[in-house]
Amino acid sequence: MPDPSIETSPSAFPHTPAPPSNPGAKSALMIVFLVVFIDLLGFGIVIPLLSIYGDKYVSPLIGSKEGLLHGVILGVLMASFSAMQFFFAPVWGRLSDRVGRRPILLIGLVGSVLFYLLFGYASDLPAEREWAGLALALLFVSRIGAGVAGATIATAQAVIADCTTPERRKHGMALIGAAFGIGFTFGPLVGFASLSGVRNHDGVIGYSAALLSFGALILGLILLPETRRFGTAPPLQRKWFDWGATRKVLTSPMLGPIVLIFFLATLGFGGFEPTLALLIKDALGMEKRDTFLMFAYVGFVLVMTQGVLYRRLANRLSEVTFMAMGISLMALGLLLLGGVTWMAADPSTTWGMKLGGMLVSMTLAVVGFAFLTPSAQALISRRGDPEKQGEILGVNQSASALARILGPIFGVGLYFLPPKHLLPYIFGAALLVVMLPLLPRIRRSDAVK
């Protein structure tokens, strides 16, 4: 049966009417899709090479190319974006309730343009000790600022809520997920095109991302309507952070284990993503622009798995079965990536063998993650109180954001420790194996619900 600690009688909440018919709703949905898609293009351009650019300045600054300190600095740089999203997503969302959605989204896009320009400038500074401190500081500022500016995703979701009935809400929210997946697929391809034929001008990546964000800003200024309807209902009095509600979700036997699995899976994957560019460079010797093709492949696998394979299997398999498959595939993929690090150290291993091992490993890890994440989210939503969907799913998203903060710190920090860059993949696989004993408990609680 449902956990009484999170269950509240529906009669305690007033009925929320469906949004009235709005002739501009369809236009607003499409513009939000385009704005999020273009902004994610900018994110997809920058993220594949962020660790490499950071490495360019960390090494001369601390006088070492290896070691825990080197890895932790890069990990914190990678994590700074997610840290700002963790703190500012609820702030922007609540502010949009007061002043409207349109100004918040436009402010976020202005910030993205400015901070991507700063990223481009920092990336072009000389990789010499006298410049390294300034360059690294500007990279941190640019990523922190981009995280604050990009935390308007909650506002974009609020636009979806403004424009859809409760019955069509999930279809509207799917637009945000589609924009994320497609943007992350094509962003690296745009980055590849930007670097083609360009040498010793790393700033072109930041400038390309700024240009795309500027395009999204122009679209928003011209076409994005205000969807917030003021005066239709009294504003809800909510705390900025409700730790009591968070505690109830995390201690619920119905929901707590699923949130824990989602956190650990994201932590393991969060250690995989930022080290991927480093491993591609170290194991395959690829140029920076070719790294984008590998990240585009990751995005393509993610889109195809969730958009095609998952949907075809959804009517046949339960969420817990999907989660078990996802954990197993992710663990196997990460272990094989660890094997790639050993292959790279063996001079008898051909480049083709290393590339094949990398592609197989990446595919398994990404397919596993694509199986696990929507299943955990759907199970949490299905088990949660219908009157508290946003609150309960928000706790899960907070756990995910925290994992994305910690993942790069652990992953990149471990990458620069011996032996042979193996540790982050062993660490990720071990986290996943720890989850397996939780699955029978989740399945049993689902059966008695």
Secondary structure, 3 states (H helix, E strand, C coil): CCCCCCCCCHHHCCCCCCCCCCCCHHHHHHHHHHHHHHHHHHHHHHHHHHHHHHHHHHHHHHCCCCCHHHHHHHHHHHHHHHHHHHHHHHHHHHHHHHHCHHHHHHHHHHHHHHHHHHHHHHHCCCCCHHHHHHHHHHHHHHHHHHHHHHHHHHHHHHHHHHHCCHHHHHHHHHHHHHHHHHHHHHHHHHHHHHHCCCCCCCHHHHHHHHHHHHHHHHHHHHHCCCCCCCCCCCCCCCCCCCHHHHHHHHHCCCCHHHHHHHHHHHHHHHHHHHHHHHHHHHHHCCCHHHHHHHHHHHHHHHHHHHHHHHHHHCCCCCHHHHHHHHHHHHHHHHHHHHHHHHHHHCCCCCHHHHHHHHHHHHHHHHHHHHHHHHHHHHHHHHHCCHHHHHHHHHHHHHHHHHHHHHHHHHHHHHHCCCCCCCHHHHHHHHHHHHHCCHHHHHHHHHHHC
